[in-house]
Amino acid sequence: MAATEHDHAPPRFYVSNDVTYIDSRRGKKLLKYQEYTYNFTYHNAKMNTKLWRCPGRTRGCKAKIIVDCHDKVVSGTLEHDHPPPKYICVNGMYILL
Ligand SMILES: [Zn+2]
């Protein structure tokens, strides 16, 4: 076996295609990652990264996620103090239940 072969899946945290973008009913873009959604908060032009925060922060949730210009997750705090939000998809729009 070549040394570059792994016998396990890559760590999920670094799998870029786990990040998806969804449109909420209000036309706002949300980032969805591992069942949780995040609101766009800040674009770091120097690093070309974007900070997204959990909407639950108003209730004290500290979760956030940082992606680079290729939508690759580079950093973040993925621990939430609440269960994932429940969405239904209607005509390509996500509606929070
Ligand atoms: Zn949260």
Residues whose N, C-alpha, C, O or C-beta is under 5 A from the ligand:
A	BS01	ZN	C54 G56 C61 A63 H80 D81
